[in-house]
Amino acid sequence: MSAEPNAIIAVFFIVGIALPIVALSFGRLLRPHKPSRNKSITYESGVDPTGDSWVQFNVRYYLFALLFVIFDVEAVFLYPWAVAYDTLRADIGIFVLVEMFIFILFLLIGLVYAWKKKVLEWK
């Protein structure tokens, strides 16, 4: 006797919504609540904050972070491919290797583009 797929999805959906609500409500009941002025001040490594909180950062920080994420995701894709390479090669042949070279080629083209636009240089 099998359960209906919609019922299973509904149960997962209800549990997925109920679990965080129950956990956060339980935490709210257990934690101490003693607000004070010192607790509401922004914490900057133990130093009292000075100046305006709306500071504009150089866009290069975001570009470096984006490039890091791109190459970090590349590593996430490369690892399972490398682990399963022998099995995949036996099943579908050289296509697996060519596919990964194309993937790496696209990333290298993006890196060369960023290099030519001097995104990687800090001034």
All heavy atoms as an XYZ file, in Angstrom:
1005
protein
N       0.844     -1.171      0.000
C       0.000      0.000      0.000
C       0.896      1.243      0.000
O       1.688      1.444      0.910
C      -0.880     -0.039      1.237
C      -1.829      1.088      1.354
S      -2.828      0.811      2.821
C      -4.254      1.662      2.350
N       0.789      2.052     -1.032
C       1.655      3.224     -1.131
C       0.860      4.490     -0.842
O      -0.318      4.592     -1.161
C       2.278      3.303     -2.525
O       1.276      3.520     -3.485
N       1.554      5.440     -0.245
C       0.923      6.720      0.055
C       0.862      7.567     -1.206
O       1.692      7.440     -2.109
C       1.714      7.441      1.140
N      -0.112      8.411     -1.252
C      -0.272      9.283     -2.411
C       0.867     10.313     -2.420
O       1.206     10.882     -1.372
C      -1.619      9.995     -2.329
C      -1.927     10.802     -3.551
C      -3.294     11.443     -3.486
O      -4.165     10.943     -2.765
O      -3.473     12.446     -4.164
N       1.475     10.559     -3.599
C       2.605     11.510     -3.655
C       2.245     12.905     -3.162
O       3.065     13.563     -2.528
C       2.986     11.526     -5.128
C       2.455     10.254     -5.688
C       1.244      9.912     -4.879
N       1.025     13.350     -3.420
C       0.631     14.683     -2.955
C       0.573     14.756     -1.441
O       0.881     15.789     -0.844
C      -0.720     15.072     -3.558
C      -0.622     15.324     -5.049
O       0.444     15.601     -5.573
N      -1.741     15.200     -5.738
N       0.184     13.663     -0.794
C       0.139     13.639      0.671
C       1.547     13.714      1.248
O       1.776     14.404      2.248
C      -0.569     12.377      1.149
N       2.481     13.035      0.616
C       3.863     13.080      1.085
C       4.427     14.484      0.948
O       5.078     15.006      1.857
C       4.712     12.053      0.312
C       4.242     10.641      0.639
C       6.195     12.217      0.642
C       4.872      9.566     -0.207
N       4.155     15.119     -0.178
C       4.625     16.495     -0.394
C       3.988     17.433      0.615
O       4.655     18.318      1.167
C       4.332     16.932     -1.843
C       5.194     16.125     -2.814
C       4.587     18.425     -2.023
C       4.847     16.332     -4.270
N       2.709     17.245      0.900
C       2.024     18.087      1.878
C       2.624     17.918      3.269
O       2.823     18.904      3.997
C       0.529     17.759      1.894
N       2.954     16.690      3.642
C       3.570     16.443      4.954
C       4.938     17.120      5.039
O       5.257     17.778      6.034
C       3.688     14.925      5.229
C       4.565     14.658      6.436
C       2.313     14.323      5.418
N       5.742     16.988      4.002
C       7.052     17.652      3.998
C       6.896     19.166      4.075
O       7.647     19.848      4.770
C       7.848     17.267      2.751
C       8.633     16.011      2.907
C       8.278     14.871      2.215
C       9.725     15.949      3.753
C       8.989     13.700      2.361
C      10.457     14.792      3.910
C      10.081     13.657      3.209
N       5.922     19.708      3.374
C       5.690     21.144      3.384
C       5.280     21.619      4.780
O       5.805     22.614      5.287
C       4.603     21.488      2.348
C       4.375     22.955      2.179
C       5.288     23.746      1.519
C       3.223     23.546      2.687
C       5.075     25.103      1.355
C       3.002     24.901      2.536
C       3.927     25.681      1.866
N       4.368     20.897      5.408
C       3.909     21.269      6.746
C       5.033     21.155      7.763
O       5.238     22.050      8.589
C       2.693     20.398      7.155
C       1.487     20.770      6.287
C       2.377     20.547      8.633
C       0.329     19.808      6.396
N       5.811     20.083      7.695
C       6.949     19.916      8.616
C       8.002     20.990      8.358
O       8.588     21.543      9.295
C       7.548     18.502      8.495
C       8.863     18.385      9.246
C       6.560     17.468      9.006
N       8.218     21.315      7.089
C       9.208     22.335      6.743
C       8.835     23.714      7.249
O       9.706     24.536      7.540
N       7.561     23.994      7.365
C       7.121     25.281      7.904
C       7.026     25.224      9.428
O       7.405     26.169     10.125
C       5.770     25.692      7.280
C       5.990     26.066      5.818
C       5.140     26.854      8.030
C       4.745     26.387      5.051
N       6.522     24.125      9.961
C       6.289     24.016     11.406
C       7.585     23.911     12.201
O       7.674     24.468     13.303
C       5.394     22.819     11.705
N       8.576     23.209     11.688
C       9.810     22.990     12.441
C      10.523     24.302     12.806
O      10.854     24.498     13.987
C      10.740     22.047     11.672
C      11.974     21.587     12.426
C      11.570     20.740     13.627
C      12.883     20.797     11.509
N      10.763     25.227     11.876
C      11.405     26.482     12.287
C      10.543     27.318     13.227
O      11.063     27.951     14.146
C      11.640     27.233     10.971
C      11.404     26.274      9.888
C      10.621     25.149     10.430
N       9.229     27.298     13.006
C       8.351     28.070     13.889
C       8.418     27.522     15.312
O       8.554     28.286     16.278
C       6.903     28.062     13.347
C       6.827     28.872     12.061
C       5.927     28.601     14.381
C       5.511     28.776     11.335
N       8.358     26.211     15.467
C       8.434     25.594     16.797
C       9.802     25.845     17.423
O       9.900     26.199     18.607
C       8.133     24.083     16.708
C       8.468     23.374     18.005
C       6.683     23.864     16.318
N      10.865     25.702     16.651
C      12.220     25.893     17.195
C      12.432     27.334     17.648
O      12.986     27.582     18.732
C      13.259     25.506     16.146
N      12.004     28.297     16.843
C      12.182     29.704     17.222
C      11.300     30.083     18.409
O      11.709     30.857     19.283
C      11.890     30.603     16.029
C      12.922     30.536     14.900
C      12.449     31.333     13.695
C      14.269     31.036     15.367
N      10.091     29.545     18.461
C       9.197     29.828     19.597
C       9.754     29.223     20.884
O       9.727     29.867     21.941
C       7.806     29.256     19.326
O       7.263     29.849     18.173
N      10.266     28.010     20.807
C      10.860     27.359     21.967
C      12.091     28.135     22.456
O      12.276     28.324     23.662
C      11.225     25.919     21.612
C      11.585     25.080     22.786
C      10.653     24.773     23.763
C      12.869     24.571     22.919
C      10.978     23.983     24.850
C      13.210     23.787     24.002
C      12.264     23.494     24.978
N      12.907     28.596     21.525
C      14.073     29.400     21.890
C      13.681     30.709     22.558
O      14.341     31.177     23.488
N      12.601     31.331     22.078
C      12.137     32.588     22.656
C      11.675     32.382     24.104
O      11.854     33.250     24.956
C      11.024     33.165     21.806
C      10.438     34.420     22.378
C       9.442     35.043     21.443
N       9.896     36.405     21.244
C       9.637     37.143     20.219
N       8.934     36.668     19.239
N      10.074     38.364     20.145
N      11.071     31.239     24.375
C      10.617     30.958     25.738
C      11.785     30.693     26.690
O      11.717     31.014     27.880
C       9.675     29.750     25.745
C       8.326     29.945     25.065
C       7.579     28.617     24.995
C       7.507     30.980     25.813
N      12.861     30.097     26.193
C      13.980     29.703     27.057
C      15.013     30.802     27.287
O      15.639     30.837     28.346
C      14.682     28.487     26.460
C      13.905     27.186     26.498
C      14.708     26.085     25.838
C      13.570     26.808     27.919
N      15.212     31.665     26.317
C      16.293     32.647     26.454
C      15.917     33.780     27.410
O      14.750     34.155     27.519
C      16.673     33.200     25.095
C      15.668     34.143     24.514
C      16.193     34.758     23.233
N      15.186     35.641     22.682
C      14.573     35.447     21.541
N      14.868     34.413     20.794
N      13.670     36.296     21.117
N      16.929     34.336     28.081
C      16.651     35.484     28.950
C      16.419     36.741     28.099
O      17.021     36.912     27.039
C      17.922     35.613     29.797
C      18.975     34.952     28.998
C      18.299     33.890     28.178
N      15.527     37.604     28.571
C      15.217     38.819     27.835
C      15.377     40.004     28.784
O      14.480     40.321     29.572
C      13.795     38.756     27.280
C      13.422     39.955     26.464
N      13.982     40.221     25.235
C      12.556     40.965     26.708
C      13.467     41.330     24.758
N      12.599     41.805     25.642
N      16.553     40.644     28.726
C      16.831     41.806     29.564
C      17.426     42.902     28.686
O      18.643     43.081     28.628
C      17.806     41.432     30.683
C      17.256     40.394     31.631
C      18.278     39.989     32.654
C      17.706     38.873     33.515
N      18.702     38.289     34.384
N      16.587     43.635     27.953
C      17.116     44.678     27.064
C      17.737     45.823     27.854
O      17.302     46.161     28.949
C      15.881     45.143     26.286
C      14.723     44.794     27.134
C      15.134     43.585     27.932
N      18.802     46.385     27.272
C      19.449     47.562     27.863
C      20.039     48.412     26.736
O      20.134     47.972     25.591
C      20.540     47.142     28.855
O      21.614     46.554     28.169
N      20.438     49.619     27.085
C      20.998     50.522     26.080
C      22.295     49.968     25.497
O      22.554     50.055     24.311
C      21.247     51.895     26.704
C      21.726     52.923     25.722
C      22.034     54.259     26.420
N      22.511     55.246     25.509
C      23.723     55.269     24.968
N      24.572     54.303     25.223
N      24.094     56.237     24.158
N      23.127     49.375     26.349
C      24.410     48.840     25.879
C      24.232     47.678     24.912
O      25.034     47.486     24.004
C      25.267     48.395     27.066
C      25.826     49.569     27.831
O      25.924     50.668     27.297
N      26.171     49.349     29.082
N      23.174     46.897     25.097
C      22.955     45.771     24.201
C      22.446     46.203     22.834
O      22.565     45.456     21.871
C      21.964     44.788     24.816
C      22.527     44.008     25.972
C      21.515     43.015     26.477
C      22.069     42.223     27.646
N      21.075     41.275     28.158
N      21.863     47.380     22.739
C      21.324     47.839     21.454
C      22.346     48.611     20.622
O      22.062     48.973     19.488
C      20.076     48.697     21.685
O      20.426     49.882     22.373
N      23.534     48.866     21.166
C      24.582     49.581     20.424
C      25.247     48.619     19.446
O      25.488     47.458     19.761
C      25.634     50.168     21.390
C      24.999     51.262     22.246
C      26.824     50.722     20.643
C      25.931     51.830     23.293
N      25.552     49.116     18.266
C      26.257     48.312     17.276
C      27.638     47.956     17.800
O      28.354     48.800     18.327
C      26.389     49.095     15.955
O      25.095     49.505     15.540
C      27.023     48.251     14.887
N      28.015     46.702     17.640
C      29.283     46.204     18.164
C      30.329     46.201     17.059
O      30.114     45.618     16.004
C      29.093     44.794     18.719
C      30.323     44.218     19.361
C      30.748     44.660     20.592
C      31.062     43.233     18.720
C      31.866     44.130     21.194
C      32.190     42.695     19.310
C      32.584     43.144     20.551
O      33.696     42.623     21.136
N      31.430     46.896     17.283
C      32.514     46.931     16.312
C      33.811     46.481     16.969
O      34.655     47.295     17.328
C      32.682     48.343     15.732
C      31.523     48.797     14.889
C      31.754     50.163     14.278
O      32.845     50.725     14.439
O      30.827     50.665     13.634
N      33.953     45.213     17.179
C      35.166     44.605     17.739
C      35.548     45.210     19.078
O      36.716     45.432     19.368
C      36.325     44.750     16.749
O      36.000     44.118     15.535
N      34.581     45.518     19.909
C      34.859     46.037     21.231
C      35.092     47.528     21.278
O      35.338     48.085     22.339
N      35.017     48.224     20.150
C      35.250     49.658     20.081
C      33.907     50.351     19.882
O      33.074     49.904     19.099
C      36.204     49.999     18.904
C      36.444     51.489     18.814
C      37.507     49.245     19.055
N      33.713     51.470     20.580
C      32.478     52.225     20.389
C      32.402     52.724     18.954
O      33.370     53.263     18.407
C      32.423     53.424     21.340
C      32.200     52.992     22.781
O      31.616     51.910     22.973
O      32.602     53.736     23.685
N      31.242     52.547     18.310
C      31.111     52.968     16.909
C      31.175     54.489     16.770
O      30.673     55.223     17.613
C      29.750     52.432     16.498
C      29.006     52.216     17.756
C      30.024     51.941     18.818
N      31.820     54.940     15.713
C      31.905     56.373     15.425
C      31.540     56.600     13.966
O      31.756     55.734     13.119
C      33.324     56.914     15.663
O      34.231     56.194     14.833
C      33.740     56.777     17.111
N      31.015     57.756     13.682
C      30.703     58.103     12.295
C      29.374     57.538     11.840
O      28.609     56.946     12.605
N      29.104     57.739     10.572
C      27.857     57.313      9.963
C      27.908     55.825      9.633
O      28.947     55.294      9.248
C      27.628     58.124      8.683
C      26.239     57.945      8.114
O      25.370     57.445      8.847
O      26.026     58.299      6.939
N      26.784     55.138      9.759
C      26.752     53.708      9.460
C      26.570     53.430      7.974
O      26.735     52.309      7.529
C      25.624     53.037     10.247
O      24.382     53.578      9.843
N      26.225     54.439      7.184
C      26.030     54.271      5.741
C      27.329     54.582      5.023
O      27.536     55.667      4.497
C      24.908     55.170      5.237
C      23.585     54.734      5.742
C      22.921     55.236      6.813
C      22.791     53.674      5.231
N      21.761     54.569      7.008
C      21.639     53.599      6.043
C      22.925     52.781      4.182
C      20.656     52.666      5.822
C      21.925     51.865      3.973
C      20.809     51.810      4.778
N      28.230     53.614      5.013
C      29.527     53.772      4.367
C      29.471     53.106      3.002
O      29.018     51.963      2.882
C      30.644     53.135      5.224
C      31.985     53.258      4.540
C      30.676     53.770      6.595
N      29.933     53.806      1.985
C      29.973     53.200      0.655
C      31.318     52.518      0.476
O      32.366     53.134      0.636
C      29.775     54.259     -0.423
C      28.373     54.799     -0.462
C      28.153     55.701     -1.661
O      29.074     56.018     -2.383
N      26.920     56.105     -1.848
N      31.254     51.236      0.119
C      32.464     50.465     -0.095
C      32.866     50.541     -1.555
O      32.032     50.742     -2.442
C      32.254     49.003      0.300
C      32.094     48.814      1.774
C      30.837     48.665      2.333
C      33.198     48.801      2.598
C      30.683     48.489      3.688
C      33.058     48.623      3.956
C      31.791     48.472      4.506
N      34.132     50.345     -1.795
C      34.630     50.300     -3.156
C      34.034     49.090     -3.872
O      33.954     47.995     -3.319
C      36.165     50.198     -3.119
C      36.797     50.426     -4.470
O      36.149     50.307     -5.504
N      38.076     50.757     -4.454
N      33.623     49.268     -5.114
C      32.976     48.197     -5.871
C      33.936     47.025     -6.104
O      33.508     45.900     -6.335
C      32.408     48.740     -7.191
C      33.517     49.049     -8.177
C      31.413     47.787     -7.798
N      35.215     47.261     -6.013
C      36.190     46.187     -6.225
C      36.060     45.078     -5.174
O      36.364     43.928     -5.453
C      37.602     46.743     -6.233
C      37.841     47.626     -7.445
C      39.308     48.008     -7.536
N      39.518     48.969     -8.581
C      39.710     48.663     -9.850
N      39.705     47.411    -10.219
N      39.895     49.593    -10.747
N      35.623     45.423     -3.963
C      35.387     44.382     -2.955
C      34.362     43.378     -3.468
O      34.518     42.171     -3.315
C      34.882     44.988     -1.643
C      35.925     45.752     -0.866
C      35.787     47.118     -0.635
C      37.033     45.106     -0.355
C      36.731     47.818      0.083
C      37.995     45.795      0.373
C      37.828     47.153      0.582
O      38.762     47.843      1.285
N      33.288     43.899     -4.064
C      32.235     43.030     -4.570
C      32.717     42.213     -5.762
O      32.343     41.054     -5.909
C      31.007     43.858     -4.950
C      30.433     44.615     -3.780
C      30.568     45.986     -3.687
C      29.783     43.941     -2.756
C      30.053     46.676     -2.596
C      29.272     44.617     -1.667
C      29.411     45.988     -1.602
O      28.912     46.651     -0.533
N      33.543     42.805     -6.604
C      34.060     42.078     -7.760
C      34.973     40.938     -7.328
O      34.901     39.834     -7.873
C      34.785     43.033     -8.709
C      33.883     44.048     -9.405
C      34.719     45.041    -10.200
C      32.890     43.359    -10.304
N      35.833     41.202     -6.345
C      36.687     40.135     -5.834
C      35.843     39.025     -5.207
O      36.113     37.841     -5.404
C      37.681     40.676     -4.798
C      38.950     41.193     -5.394
C      39.132     42.548     -5.586
C      39.957     40.334     -5.773
C      40.302     43.032     -6.140
C      41.133     40.798     -6.323
C      41.299     42.160     -6.513
N      34.807     39.417     -4.457
C      33.944     38.417     -3.826
C      33.216     37.600     -4.888
O      33.097     36.380     -4.763
C      32.943     39.105     -2.907
N      32.759     38.251     -5.943
C      32.059     37.537     -7.004
C      32.985     36.567     -7.726
O      32.605     35.428     -8.005
C      31.467     38.540     -7.997
C      30.573     37.979     -9.066
C      29.358     37.314     -8.452
C      30.133     39.081    -10.004
N      34.199     36.996     -8.005
C      35.164     36.092     -8.636
C      35.496     34.917     -7.720
O      35.629     33.784     -8.180
C      36.436     36.847     -9.016
C      36.307     37.772    -10.221
C      37.566     38.605    -10.388
C      36.028     36.986    -11.479
N      35.613     35.177     -6.430
C      35.866     34.084     -5.497
C      34.727     33.077     -5.521
O      34.953     31.864     -5.556
C      36.055     34.621     -4.073
C      36.096     33.538     -3.048
C      37.229     32.766     -2.883
C      34.992     33.262     -2.257
C      37.277     31.745     -1.958
C      35.016     32.256     -1.323
C      36.162     31.493     -1.171
N      33.493     33.570     -5.499
C      32.331     32.675     -5.511
C      32.302     31.856     -6.792
O      32.018     30.652     -6.773
C      31.026     33.480     -5.323
C      29.808     32.637     -5.628
C      30.949     34.027     -3.914
N      32.603     32.482     -7.922
C      32.596     31.770     -9.201
C      33.587     30.614     -9.169
O      33.258     29.481     -9.542
C      32.902     32.732    -10.361
C      31.703     33.645    -10.600
C      33.250     31.966    -11.629
C      31.991     34.774    -11.549
N      34.806     30.866     -8.719
C      35.810     29.812     -8.722
C      35.597     28.820     -7.584
O      36.016     27.668     -7.680
C      37.213     30.412     -8.713
C      37.561     31.013    -10.041
C      37.510     32.379    -10.241
C      37.876     30.199    -11.110
C      37.800     32.920    -11.471
C      38.167     30.735    -12.356
C      38.130     32.099    -12.539
N      34.923     29.242     -6.528
C      34.561     28.315     -5.469
C      33.486     27.344     -5.961
O      33.551     26.146     -5.687
C      34.062     29.097     -4.259
C      34.080     28.281     -2.997
O      35.029     27.496     -2.826
O      33.153     28.428     -2.192
N      32.523     27.852     -6.701
C      31.489     26.999     -7.276
C      32.105     26.055     -8.301
O      31.692     24.903     -8.436
C      30.362     27.855     -7.899
C      29.430     27.022     -8.745
C      29.593     28.568     -6.804
N      33.115     26.531     -9.016
C      33.814     25.655     -9.969
C      34.399     24.451     -9.235
O      34.276     23.315     -9.699
C      34.927     26.413    -10.683
C      35.750     25.529    -11.579
C      37.016     26.200    -12.064
O      37.382     27.275    -11.574
O      37.659     25.610    -12.953
N      35.004     24.701     -8.092
C      35.580     23.593     -7.322
C      34.492     22.638     -6.846
O      34.687     21.416     -6.818
C      36.364     24.144     -6.134
N      33.334     23.174     -6.506
C      32.225     22.330     -6.065
C      31.754     21.434     -7.203
O      31.381     20.284     -6.995
C      31.065     23.205     -5.523
C      29.803     22.401     -5.337
C      31.476     23.866     -4.227
N      31.774     21.936     -8.435
C      31.381     21.121     -9.582
C      32.482     20.144    -10.003
O      32.191     19.055    -10.483
C      31.014     22.000    -10.777
C      29.648     22.584    -10.686
C      29.458     23.951    -10.717
C      28.538     21.772    -10.573
C      28.195     24.494    -10.635
C      27.263     22.300    -10.499
C      27.097     23.671    -10.528
N      33.729     20.541     -9.842
C      34.837     19.688    -10.269
C      35.019     18.467     -9.371
O      35.386     17.399     -9.852
C      36.137     20.478    -10.307
C      36.366     21.332    -11.542
C      37.624     22.169    -11.371
C      36.451     20.492    -12.785
N      34.796     18.626     -8.083
C      35.066     17.517     -7.160
C      34.214     16.271     -7.447
O      34.766     15.183     -7.600
C      34.914     17.978     -5.704
C      35.218     16.883     -4.730
C      36.530     16.472     -4.509
C      34.206     16.223     -4.053
C      36.821     15.447     -3.641
C      34.483     15.200     -3.185
C      35.794     14.824     -2.974
O      36.069     13.811     -2.112
N      32.878     16.406     -7.512
C      32.105     15.183     -7.789
C      32.382     14.618     -9.179
O      32.331     13.403     -9.381
C      30.645     15.611     -7.648
C      30.644     17.068     -7.547
C      32.014     17.530     -7.241
N      32.687     15.492    -10.116
C      33.036     15.022    -11.462
C      34.310     14.183    -11.398
O      34.393     13.117    -11.998
C      33.214     16.208    -12.403
C      33.717     15.818    -13.742
C      32.984     15.354    -14.791
C      35.080     15.827    -14.179
N      33.796     15.088    -15.858
C      35.101     15.366    -15.505
C      36.285     16.183    -13.579
C      36.265     15.248    -16.233
C      37.436     16.067    -14.306
C      37.424     15.604    -15.616
N      35.308     14.686    -10.662
C      36.575     13.964    -10.569
C      36.406     12.629     -9.840
O      37.036     11.631    -10.201
C      37.610     14.821     -9.847
N      35.548     12.598     -8.830
C      35.324     11.362     -8.083
C      34.639     10.315     -8.959
O      34.978      9.134     -8.922
C      34.493     11.649     -6.805
C      34.017     10.366     -6.158
C      35.305     12.477     -5.832
N      33.688     10.754     -9.784
C      32.910      9.820    -10.598
C      33.454      9.675    -12.014
O      32.808      9.053    -12.857
C      31.460     10.289    -10.661
N      34.634     10.202    -12.286
C      35.155     10.220    -13.659
C      35.306      8.822    -14.256
O      34.899      8.575    -15.394
C      36.483     10.968    -13.716
C      37.098     10.963    -15.086
C      36.516     11.687    -16.117
C      38.227     10.207    -15.367
C      37.059     11.683    -17.382
C      38.777     10.192    -16.628
C      38.196     10.933    -17.633
O      38.725     10.924    -18.888
N      35.891      7.891    -13.526
C      36.102      6.532    -14.064
C      34.784      5.850    -14.413
O      34.650      5.228    -15.465
C      36.886      5.675    -13.074
C      38.367      6.024    -13.078
O      38.839      6.581    -14.084
O      39.030      5.757    -12.065
N      33.813      5.991    -13.533
C      32.510      5.382    -13.796
C      31.838      6.025    -14.995
O      31.293      5.340    -15.866
C      31.598      5.527    -12.562
O      32.285      5.015    -11.429
C      30.299      4.794    -12.767
N      31.887      7.367    -15.049
C      31.257      8.078    -16.158
C      31.960      7.782    -17.481
O      31.319      7.650    -18.523
C      31.251      9.578    -15.884
C      30.366     10.048    -14.741
C      30.613     11.513    -14.455
C      28.910      9.801    -15.059
N      33.280      7.692    -17.435
C      34.042      7.430    -18.658
C      33.698      6.062    -19.221
O      33.599      5.868    -20.427
C      35.540      7.520    -18.374
C      36.377      7.429    -19.635
C      37.816      7.457    -19.296
N      38.080      6.335    -18.376
C      39.275      6.011    -17.960
N      40.317      6.676    -18.351
N      39.449      4.996    -17.137
N      33.477      5.113    -18.336
C      33.118      3.768    -18.786
C      31.731      3.751    -19.423
O      31.476      2.978    -20.338
C      33.163      2.799    -17.614
N      30.834      4.636    -18.933
C      29.466      4.650    -19.453
C      29.319      5.436    -20.747
O      28.743      4.940    -21.709
C      28.501      5.234    -18.406
C      28.326      4.306    -17.221
O      28.640      3.108    -17.362
O      27.880      4.782    -16.164
N      29.814      6.683    -20.761
C      29.561      7.531    -21.937
C      30.821      8.009    -22.641
O      30.761      8.885    -23.491
C      28.665      8.729    -21.560
C      29.191      9.482    -20.361
C      27.244      8.306    -21.378
C      28.348     10.655    -19.945
N      31.953      7.471    -22.288
C      33.164      7.718    -23.060
C      33.813      9.076    -22.829
O      33.738      9.655    -21.754
N      34.462      9.566    -23.873
C      35.268     10.784    -23.814
C      34.416     12.041    -23.667
O      34.923     13.111    -23.332
C      36.189     10.864    -25.061
C      37.328     11.865    -24.870
C      35.381     11.230    -26.281
C      38.407     11.330    -24.013
N      33.110     11.921    -23.889
C      32.209     13.073    -23.781
C      32.324     13.755    -22.418
O      32.238     14.982    -22.320
C      30.767     12.622    -24.024
C      29.761     13.701    -23.823
C      29.616     14.722    -24.756
C      28.956     13.718    -22.687
C      28.692     15.720    -24.567
C      28.028     14.718    -22.493
C      27.896     15.720    -23.441
N      32.526     12.996    -21.362
C      32.633     13.533    -20.006
C      33.840     14.450    -19.890
O      33.762     15.528    -19.305
C      32.737     12.381    -18.982
C      32.861     12.905    -17.588
C      31.568     11.460    -19.115
N      34.951     14.038    -20.458
C      36.168     14.843    -20.404
C      36.007     16.127    -21.214
O      36.375     17.216    -20.754
C      37.348     14.017    -20.929
C      38.734     14.627    -20.756
C      39.050     14.812    -19.285
C      39.771     13.742    -21.415
N      35.439     16.015    -22.403
C      35.239     17.194    -23.258
C      34.282     18.174    -22.584
O      34.499     19.385    -22.613
C      34.710     16.759    -24.643
C      34.304     17.956    -25.470
C      35.753     15.929    -25.369
N      33.248     17.664    -21.971
C      32.285     18.510    -21.288
C      32.954     19.323    -20.175
O      32.700     20.518    -20.021
C      31.180     17.622    -20.717
C      30.038     18.355    -20.110
C      28.990     17.390    -19.597
O      29.359     16.394    -18.947
O      27.806     17.633    -19.859
N      33.832     18.699    -19.402
C      34.506     19.420    -18.326
C      35.513     20.424    -18.872
O      35.670     21.512    -18.322
C      35.181     18.437    -17.369
C      35.659     19.080    -16.099
S      34.472     20.111    -15.215
C      33.227     18.954    -14.765
N      36.183     20.104    -19.970
C      37.092     21.070    -20.577
C      36.335     22.300    -21.069
O      36.827     23.425    -20.954
C      37.890     20.437    -21.721
C      39.092     19.670    -21.256
C      39.342     18.398    -21.738
C      39.971     20.205    -20.330
C      40.447     17.681    -21.310
C      41.076     19.494    -19.893
C      41.315     18.231    -20.385
N      35.149     22.107    -21.609
C      34.331     23.248    -22.041
C      33.930     24.100    -20.837
O      33.982     25.331    -20.886
C      33.091     22.757    -22.821
C      33.534     22.161    -24.159
C      32.098     23.887    -23.042
C      32.435     21.460    -24.920
N      33.562     23.455    -19.743
C      33.208     24.167    -18.514
C      34.382     25.011    -18.022
O      34.234     26.199    -17.705
C      32.765     23.159    -17.455
C      32.458     23.749    -16.122
C      31.341     24.546    -15.942
C      33.272     23.495    -15.030
C      31.053     25.086    -14.708
C      32.988     24.027    -13.797
C      31.870     24.826    -13.637
N      35.565     24.417    -17.972
C      36.752     25.143    -17.518
C      37.119     26.237    -18.513
O      37.551     27.327    -18.118
C      37.919     24.157    -17.288
C      37.590     23.252    -16.094
C      39.223     24.899    -17.046
C      38.559     22.118    -15.896
N      36.915     25.998    -19.802
C      37.204     27.010    -20.819
C      36.342     28.248    -20.621
O      36.840     29.379    -20.707
C      36.998     26.427    -22.215
C      37.250     27.391    -23.373
C      38.737     27.705    -23.472
C      36.735     26.802    -24.667
N      35.060     28.069    -20.343
C      34.186     29.214    -20.092
C      34.665     30.013    -18.884
O      34.650     31.247    -18.893
C      32.745     28.764    -19.877
C      32.001     28.506    -21.147
C      31.325     27.319    -21.323
C      31.967     29.438    -22.165
C      30.630     27.060    -22.480
C      31.289     29.198    -23.333
C      30.612     28.008    -23.501
N      35.094     29.325    -17.838
C      35.596     30.025    -16.658
C      36.901     30.765    -16.961
O      37.115     31.870    -16.481
C      35.781     29.046    -15.510
C      34.479     28.543    -14.915
C      34.745     27.400    -13.973
C      33.754     29.647    -14.200
N      37.761     30.157    -17.751
C      39.007     30.836    -18.121
C      38.744     32.060    -18.998
O      39.421     33.082    -18.856
C      39.943     29.859    -18.831
C      40.597     28.821    -17.931
C      41.409     27.829    -18.761
C      41.468     29.476    -16.888
N      37.755     31.966    -19.875
C      37.395     33.129    -20.691
C      36.921     34.265    -19.779
O      37.289     35.429    -19.978
C      36.317     32.752    -21.730
C      36.927     31.858    -22.811
C      35.697     33.996    -22.352
C      35.908     31.249    -23.752
N      36.126     33.942    -18.777
C      35.686     34.956    -17.816
C      36.841     35.543    -17.033
O      36.881     36.748    -16.786
N      37.805     34.713    -16.657
C      38.972     35.204    -15.926
C      39.827     36.116    -16.799
O      40.269     37.179    -16.358
C      39.812     34.026    -15.420
C      41.059     34.383    -14.624
C      40.683     35.120    -13.352
C      41.854     33.136    -14.301
N      40.032     35.732    -18.058
C      40.798     36.577    -18.981
C      40.084     37.905    -19.204
O      40.707     38.968    -19.246
C      41.048     35.835    -20.321
C      41.585     36.768    -21.385
C      42.001     34.673    -20.102
N      38.749     37.862    -19.324
C      37.973     39.085    -19.496
C      38.145     40.008    -18.289
O      38.351     41.221    -18.441
C      36.500     38.739    -19.706
C      35.608     39.941    -19.830
C      35.546     40.660    -21.022
C      34.830     40.367    -18.761
C      34.732     41.760    -21.143
C      34.010     41.470    -18.873
C      33.968     42.162    -20.068
O      33.163     43.265    -20.172
N      38.058     39.441    -17.078
C      38.243     40.238    -15.865
C      39.656     40.799    -15.796
O      39.868     41.937    -15.373
C      37.947     39.391    -14.635
N      40.628     40.026    -16.239
C      42.014     40.474    -16.237
C      42.203     41.619    -17.225
O      42.854     42.616    -16.922
C      42.907     39.311    -16.606
C      44.352     39.461    -16.205
C      45.088     40.603    -16.150
C      45.223     38.419    -15.814
N      46.353     40.328    -15.751
C      46.471     38.988    -15.540
C      45.074     37.058    -15.688
C      47.552     38.244    -15.135
C      46.163     36.314    -15.275
C      47.375     36.909    -15.012
N      41.624     41.494    -18.424
C      41.750     42.553    -19.436
C      41.056     43.841    -19.016
O      41.510     44.930    -19.341
C      41.157     42.084    -20.772
C      41.919     40.965    -21.424
C      43.160     41.495    -22.085
C      43.825     40.364    -22.831
N      45.091     40.734    -23.396
N      39.940     43.715    -18.287
C      39.230     44.900    -17.795
C      39.880     45.469    -16.547
O      39.388     46.437    -15.966
C      37.764     44.541    -17.486
C      36.937     44.273    -18.700
C      36.690     45.568    -19.430
C      35.735     45.353    -20.577
N      35.409     46.592    -21.236
N      40.977     44.872    -16.097
C      41.762     45.293    -14.940
C      40.940     45.271    -13.651
O      41.097     46.100    -12.781
C      42.370     46.676    -15.181
C      43.295     46.658    -16.370
C      44.074     47.920    -16.504
C      44.946     47.722    -17.749
N      45.918     48.674    -17.952
N      40.055     44.297    -13.568
C      39.264     44.122    -12.357
C      40.135     43.571    -11.227
O      39.893     43.855    -10.069
C      38.073     43.170    -12.647
C      37.351     42.779    -11.383
C      37.119     43.814    -13.618
N      41.149     42.809    -11.578
C      41.986     42.160    -10.577
C      43.095     43.066    -10.032
O      43.821     42.644     -9.141
C      42.583     40.878    -11.158
C      41.566     39.863    -11.667
C      42.265     38.699    -12.331
C      40.671     39.393    -10.570
N      43.216     44.259    -10.569
C      44.240     45.198    -10.093
C      43.639     46.135     -9.067
O      42.573     46.690     -9.261
C      44.810     46.008    -11.266
C      45.581     45.182    -12.258
C      46.116     46.006    -13.423
O      46.065     47.256    -13.331
O      46.578     45.407    -14.380
N      44.356     46.294     -7.963
C      43.897     47.184     -6.907
C      44.652     48.487     -7.020
O      45.870     48.518     -7.049
C      44.156     46.541     -5.550
C      43.363     47.201     -4.494
C      43.753     48.226     -3.717
C      42.022     46.880     -4.127
N      42.740     48.574     -2.873
C      41.675     47.772     -3.105
C      41.092     45.965     -4.551
C      40.432     47.758     -2.490
C      39.863     45.942     -3.955
C      39.543     46.820     -2.941
N      43.906     49.581     -7.056
C      44.544     50.907     -7.187
C      44.340     51.742     -5.952
O      43.373     51.697     -5.298
C      43.976     51.655     -8.388
C      44.313     50.954     -9.677
C      43.703     51.692    -10.838
C      43.988     50.901    -12.118
N      43.427     51.503    -13.279
